[in-house]
Amino acid sequence: MKVWMIIYRATADYKAEAGGEDEVFTCVYKRLDRAKKECVQALKDDGEDEEIEWAEVTEKGSSRKWYGRPTGDLDGYFDILEVEVV
């Protein structure tokens, strides 16, 4: 079964200056739209009221991947990866 996995990637500056780290969400989602909604909710939970601009960045011959950049000046971005669960 293919599912969507979310990773919040800290920017290189945030990692160097504040010790920020990438975060893998503990849930996976069957539907892409629900995974995207969870990213927005994660920002709200952190007190950020930002929208996310999404773009599919799938490379030829690989699994699907979406890149999400919050519209505000935040210290990271989202990757949503399509992965196979066996």
C-alpha positions in Angstrom: 0.0 0.0 0.0 1.3 3.5 -0.8 0.9 6.2 1.8 2.1 9.8 2.3 4.8 10.5 4.9 5.5 14.1 6.1 9.0 15.5 7.0 9.5 19.0 8.3 13.0 20.1 7.1 14.8 22.7 9.1 16.8 25.2 7.0 20.6 25.0 7.1 20.7 28.4 8.9 18.3 27.3 11.6 20.2 24.0 12.1 23.5 25.9 12.4 22.3 28.8 14.6 19.6 27.3 16.8 20.3 23.6 16.6 17.0 22.9 14.8 16.4 19.4 13.4 14.3 17.8 10.8 11.1 16.2 12.1 9.4 13.1 10.8 5.7 13.0 11.5 4.6 9.9 13.3 1.4 9.4 11.2 1.2 8.5 7.6 -1.8 9.4 5.4 -3.6 7.5 2.6 -4.7 10.7 1.0 -2.4 13.6 -0.1 -5.0 16.3 0.8 -5.1 15.1 4.4 -1.3 15.1 4.6 -1.3 18.7 3.4 -3.9 19.7 5.9 -1.8 18.1 8.7 1.1 20.4 7.7 -1.1 23.5 8.0 -2.4 22.2 11.4 1.2 21.6 12.6 2.0 25.3 11.9 -1.2 26.4 13.8 -0.2 24.2 16.7 3.2 26.1 16.8 1.3 29.4 16.8 1.9 30.2 13.2 -1.0 31.2 11.0 0.6 30.7 7.6 -0.5 29.3 4.3 1.7 26.7 2.5 2.6 27.0 -1.2 2.8 23.4 -2.7 4.7 22.2 -5.7 5.2 18.6 -7.0 8.9 18.0 -7.3 8.9 14.3 -8.4 12.0 13.3 -10.2 11.6 11.0 -13.2 11.7 7.3 -12.2 11.2 8.0 -8.5 8.2 8.0 -6.0 6.1 11.1 -5.9 7.2 14.0 -3.8 5.7 17.4 -2.8 7.5 20.4 -1.5 5.6 22.9 0.7 7.0 26.3 1.6 5.2 28.3 4.3 4.4 31.8 3.1 5.9 33.5 6.2 9.5 33.8 7.3 9.8 30.4 9.0 12.8 28.2 9.6 11.9 25.3 7.4 9.7 23.6 4.8 7.7 20.5 4.3 8.4 17.4 2.2 5.5 15.0 1.6 6.8 11.7 0.2 4.9 8.8 -1.3 6.2 5.6 0.3 5.4 2.0 0.0 4.3 0.2 3.2 4.7 -3.6 3.2 
